[in-house]
Amino acid sequence: MQSAIPKPSPAGKILWTAIAIVGAWCLGVVALRRGEPINAIWLVTASVSVFLIGYRFYSRLIATRLLQLDPTRATPAVLRNDGLDYVPTDKWVVFGHHFAAIAGAGPLVGPVLAAQMGYLPGTLWILVGVVFAGAVQDFMILGLSLRRDGRSLGHMLREELGEVPGVIAMIGVLVLMMIVLAVLALVVVKALTHSPWGTFTVAATIPIALLMGLYLRYFRPGRILEVSIIGLVLLLASIWYGKTVADTPALSVLFDFDAKGLAWLLIGYGFFASVLPVWLLLAPRDYLSTFLKIGTIVLLALAIFLAAPTLQMPAVTKFIDGTGPVFSGNLFPFLFITIACGAVSGWHSIIASGTTPKLLANEGEARIVGYGGMLMEAFVAIMALIAAASLHPGVYFAMNSPGALVGTTAEQAAQTISTWGFLVTPAELTETAKNIGESTILGRAGGAPTLAVGMAQLLHGIMPGEGMMALWYHYAILFEALFILTTVDAGTRVGRFMIQELAGMAWAPLKQTESWLGNVVATVICVGLWGYFLYQGAVDPLGGINTLWPLFGIANQMLAAIALMLATVVTVKLKRERFVLIPAVPAAWLVICTLTAGWQKIFDDKISFTAAAQKYADAMASGTLLAPAKSMDEMQRIVTNNRVDMALTALFMLLVLTMLFFSLRAIARAWRANHPTAHEEPYVALSSVAP
């Protein structure tokens, strides 16, 4: 039944008109001011206005007219409440879990890397992309899964597109997912390697989460505020005590791990987070992590309003032409690939059709969790972009440019970067390193260290003091590790669901999620797949997931394109064709972006895997050694890695084209039908099953 959209009151009309005017004014200042730096407050205000308007109006349209959510309808968590995977959970705990699970490396690192093109292109894409693409995907996939017993993206593709394309999609989505999981896990390993403070605090969240889970389940059921206060106090205590651990030799040695040790610990944690009941570890730990995530981002926003920093990076730099030192590729399509989760991410569709629909106790809560959770992640992306753009551009490029390009000393880097039009002195580079307690900032590529320096400078602006810059820097590194780890545990559980669905096609009992046999077997397979690539990447800079790292951005956005194709198909099959452009437009945009990026990574003379493989092959033939290789054996491995990436890119492009073909076929058939043909579970009244 289609719900009516309530008409706003006169006061409401005045309020939303005012928000729209303020947002438009601030956005105009951000977009049109040239030749002089602007204050970051303009950008924050514009972003908040856009997010509020998008949630108030666009998400309501989707909820009431397209998805037609019904609060009286029983959800899968209520119908199947098994105490393991399907567990009706408080709305804010679900929001915390969902946000923690979707907000990984992307919104932190992507906008930082994209800042090489200036703050304006990234800002515009984050704002437009999240309202009309990212949040739409998350919300719609969550809504569709709620009506299909909490089934996964791959399973829904099989139901709506047919058996053959469905199986292809399930296998393809699983492969893409393993790559994303291994990449995210490697980011955590790199952040925590030989970091006793960070490792202790992250480890402390596990017993705290277990306590919270038991507290809510047995000791004080339903006391969300109580357990939230307890968890927050213990989390802050663990952060504070972490510094004592790091400064005490007898304690620090217990939490000082190399990359190999951390890889094994992460694999073990992923296993237990997947097999244990969701209420015991996964959901409370994600909820706990959300306190730190949102709290830190709010603190950053407060720092921006109090310190009023200036965006030192130009609105648009010359590197939109694809010659940037941070990453190669033109603004189109690679800006949209690089920013990733800050605007739209295929990873979110995995969570929105995995753990989250099995926890929601009411359909009416899907809007705040699905659409609202993605808007919060976009706000994180805006904060990350501001942190990067508020740095001196010379410092930014010194940190993110390879040593082979800018040199290995402060003098060489300053000279090279100054020729790009960003004047910086060696003293400024060494002073920045000294302030954060590091020996150098050169070659700290990947985005995460840059974000940490930007965050440290912003927070130091409102809470100064001797040594505080270094403290904030190391806190930011810890924040990033904790931020990303929550995607790994939830992703492993969802991977288990997908493997069980595939295995269940061969032997039906394996698909039963409440089966401990299927649970454990599927989890071992899942952690074995991403764990192998993680471990090899941890012990070998050119092996394991390092081989597949360059595919991360394209693979993630291809997954989003497939998810939005499914949303488009179901919209037509539900006979709600008048709203088909809501998922169809972003789906088409992502198909165009990902196929263009894939084509260029295969055939472009400058940035393709093919060109890189040929470059190193030619150097080997002439006996020349090229960085980062240190031997001819490593040169050969780089050639092989690029050829593997080239082949996988071609396969992923074929997967997208295959899904596009079958989606268009399903749309054509559904359009001709005179009745709804979507596969939904029958209506069951919430009042008939709720206690």
Disulfide bonds with the S-S distance in Angstrom:
none
